[in-house]
Structures are given as structure tokens and as C-alpha cells.
Amino acid sequence: MTIKSERGFSILELIIYIAIFAVISTAAVDMALNLNAGWTKSKVESEVQQNLRFAMEAIAQNVQNASAVTIPAAGASGNSLTLVSDGQTIQFFLTGTMLQKQIGANPAENITTDKVKITYVNFRTLQNTASSNSGIIATTTEFAMRVEYNSSETQFSYAQNATSTERIRN
């Protein structure tokens, strides 16, 4: 008569295998979480930078093409900008935390998205009279802005500031 011996895993081998699997699983989950956090931070920074860049370029382009700055008055500053370009009034202003642009009586259009919030905006108008007898007045507008990601969660906290100066070319 032959006795069959069945061999399986001992309890010690099973515990070792489970421990190895747990260490590898923990490392894989930690790596996945770190990758996700990095991706999220990159998306947040990109959103803020895109909105800030677009807003600053839109303002700069309109100032360059304007024939006059009516608000703020020369030597003054404020949180809205009114330009005259090709006989039309162009306004930049905050509505809540979004920067908007309005041309004439047309409806205002959003310059920034709702994914970000503008927490600071300032426009300042400077005028310099040329020293020659020509009496040419050069108007320059300085504008500064702070854009933050629109989230109350600290992991999405990111903000960026920018300041620029443009001169009316007309």
C-alpha cells in the first residue's frame, strides 16, 4: 500500500508571501498616488498660468491699439480700465473673481475661466510729455494681476502674479 503525501504551503511560507505581496502593493499604490498628485499639481499650475497669460496679452494688445485711456485718469490707478479704440469703448473689469471685457454696448465676455479667481487687479495710467516742441503726450498703462486656482482645498493651492506696462501706439 502506498501512502500519498500531499504537500502544500506551510503557514510560515504563506505569511512570507503575504508580507512580500503587501510591501509590493504598498509601493505600487504609493507610486500611483504620487503620480496622480504630480499630475494634479501640474494641471492646476497650467490652468493658472494659461489664464494669467491670456488676460495679460489681451489687455496689452488692446492698450497698444487704443487711441486713449479714459479710466483710470492720468496719474491715477484703479481696478478697471477703459480704452478708446477705433471709436469704440473697451472696458476691462472684475465681476466677482472673473476678469471681463466689454466692447461698446455688447455683452461682456469672460477673459478668465471659472477655474481660477482674480484676487488682485490694478491699472495705472501714466502720461509723459515729450521734451521737444511737438507737445506729444505718451500714454503708458501699467497693469498688475494675481490669479489663483479656484479651490478651497490646500492641495490645489497655487497663485501667480504678473505686472506689465504697455504704451499706446496710436
C-alpha positions as CSV (number, residue, x, y, z in Angstrom):
1,M,0.0,0.0,0.0
2,T,1.4,3.4,-1.0
3,I,0.7,6.5,1.1
4,K,0.3,9.7,-0.9
5,S,1.9,12.7,0.6
6,E,0.2,15.9,-0.2
7,R,2.4,18.9,0.1
8,G,1.1,22.5,0.3
9,F,2.4,25.7,1.7
10,S,3.2,25.9,5.4
11,I,1.8,28.7,7.4
12,L,5.2,30.3,7.6
13,E,5.6,30.3,3.8
14,L,2.1,31.8,3.4
15,I,2.9,34.6,5.9
16,I,6.1,35.4,4.0
17,Y,4.3,35.5,0.6
18,I,1.6,37.7,2.0
19,A,4.2,40.1,3.5
20,I,6.1,40.4,0.2
21,F,2.8,41.0,-1.7
22,A,1.8,43.7,0.9
23,V,5.1,45.5,0.5
24,I,5.0,45.5,-3.3
25,S,1.3,46.5,-3.3
26,T,2.0,49.4,-0.8
27,A,4.9,50.6,-3.0
28,A,2.7,50.5,-6.2
29,V,-0.2,52.3,-4.6
30,D,2.2,55.0,-3.1
31,M,3.8,55.5,-6.6
32,A,0.3,55.8,-8.2
33,L,-0.8,58.4,-5.6
34,N,2.4,60.4,-6.1
35,L,2.0,60.3,-9.9
36,N,-1.7,61.5,-9.5
37,A,-0.7,64.3,-7.1
38,G,2.1,65.4,-9.5
39,W,-0.3,65.4,-12.4
40,T,-2.9,67.3,-10.5
41,K,-0.4,70.0,-9.4
42,S,0.8,70.3,-13.0
43,K,-2.8,70.8,-14.2
44,V,-3.5,73.4,-11.5
45,E,-0.3,75.4,-12.3
46,S,-1.0,75.2,-16.1
47,E,-4.6,76.5,-15.6
48,V,-3.4,79.5,-13.6
49,Q,-0.6,80.3,-16.0
50,Q,-2.8,80.0,-19.1
51,N,-5.4,82.3,-17.7
52,L,-2.9,84.8,-16.5
53,R,-1.0,84.8,-19.8
54,F,-4.2,85.1,-21.8
55,A,-5.5,88.0,-19.7
56,M,-2.2,89.9,-19.7
57,E,-1.9,89.5,-23.5
58,A,-5.5,90.6,-24.1
59,I,-5.0,93.7,-22.1
60,A,-1.6,94.5,-23.6
61,Q,-2.9,94.1,-27.2
62,N,-5.9,96.4,-26.5
63,V,-3.8,99.0,-24.9
64,Q,-1.3,99.1,-27.8
65,N,-4.1,99.5,-30.3
66,A,-6.0,102.1,-28.3
67,S,-6.1,105.8,-29.1
68,A,-6.8,106.9,-25.5
69,V,-7.2,105.7,-21.9
70,T,-10.1,107.3,-20.2
71,I,-10.2,105.3,-16.9
72,P,-8.1,105.5,-14.8
73,A,-7.2,109.1,-15.4
74,A,-3.6,110.1,-15.9
75,G,-1.7,109.6,-12.7
76,A,-4.4,107.6,-11.1
77,S,-4.9,103.9,-10.6
78,G,-8.0,101.6,-10.2
79,N,-9.4,98.2,-10.7
80,S,-11.0,98.8,-14.1
81,L,-9.6,100.0,-17.4
82,T,-11.5,101.9,-20.1
83,L,-9.9,102.5,-23.5
84,V,-11.0,104.1,-26.8
85,S,-10.0,102.1,-29.9
86,D,-11.4,102.8,-33.4
87,G,-14.1,105.0,-31.9
88,Q,-15.3,102.2,-29.6
89,T,-15.1,102.0,-25.8
90,I,-13.4,98.9,-24.4
91,Q,-13.6,98.1,-20.7
92,F,-11.8,95.6,-18.6
93,F,-13.2,95.0,-15.1
94,L,-13.8,92.4,-12.5
95,T,-17.1,90.7,-12.0
96,G,-16.8,88.7,-8.8
97,T,-13.5,86.9,-9.3
98,M,-13.5,86.8,-13.1
99,L,-11.9,89.4,-15.5
100,Q,-14.3,90.5,-18.2
101,K,-14.0,92.6,-21.3
102,Q,-16.8,94.7,-22.8
103,I,-16.7,96.4,-26.2
104,G,-19.2,99.2,-26.6
105,A,-22.8,98.1,-25.7
106,N,-22.1,94.4,-26.5
107,P,-22.4,91.9,-23.7
108,A,-19.3,91.5,-21.5
109,E,-17.2,88.4,-22.3
110,N,-15.1,86.5,-19.8
111,I,-11.3,86.8,-20.2
112,T,-10.6,84.3,-17.4
113,T,-12.3,81.0,-16.7
114,D,-14.2,79.9,-13.6
115,K,-11.4,77.5,-12.8
116,V,-9.3,80.5,-11.5
117,K,-10.1,83.6,-9.5
118,I,-8.6,87.0,-9.8
119,T,-7.7,88.2,-6.3
120,Y,-5.9,91.4,-7.3
121,V,-6.0,93.7,-10.4
122,N,-4.7,97.2,-10.7
123,F,-4.5,99.5,-13.7
124,R,-2.4,102.7,-13.6
125,T,-2.2,105.4,-16.3
126,L,0.9,107.4,-16.8
127,Q,1.5,110.3,-19.2
128,N,4.7,111.9,-20.2
129,T,5.0,114.9,-22.4
130,A,7.9,114.8,-24.9
131,S,10.6,117.4,-24.2
132,S,10.6,118.7,-27.8
133,N,8.3,121.4,-29.0
134,S,6.0,118.8,-30.6
135,G,3.8,118.6,-27.5
136,I,3.4,114.8,-28.0
137,I,2.0,113.1,-25.0
138,A,2.9,109.5,-24.5
139,T,0.4,107.4,-22.5
140,T,1.5,104.3,-20.8
141,T,-0.7,101.9,-18.8
142,E,0.7,99.6,-16.1
143,F,-1.4,96.6,-15.1
144,A,-0.9,94.1,-12.4
145,M,-2.8,90.9,-11.6
146,R,-2.9,88.0,-9.2
147,V,-4.5,84.8,-10.4
148,E,-5.2,81.9,-8.0
149,Y,-6.7,78.4,-8.6
150,N,-10.3,78.4,-7.6
151,S,-10.4,75.8,-5.0
152,S,-10.6,75.8,-1.2
153,E,-8.5,72.5,-0.9
154,T,-4.9,73.1,0.1
155,Q,-3.6,70.5,-2.4
156,F,-4.8,72.8,-5.2
157,S,-3.4,76.0,-3.8
158,Y,-1.5,77.8,-6.4
159,A,-1.2,81.5,-7.4
160,Q,0.8,83.6,-9.7
161,N,1.4,87.4,-10.1
162,A,2.3,89.4,-13.2
163,T,2.9,93.1,-14.0
164,S,3.3,94.6,-17.4
165,T,3.5,98.1,-18.9
166,E,2.2,99.0,-22.4
167,R,2.3,102.2,-24.3
168,I,-0.5,103.4,-26.6
169,R,1.0,103.3,-30.1
170,N,-1.5,105.5,-31.9
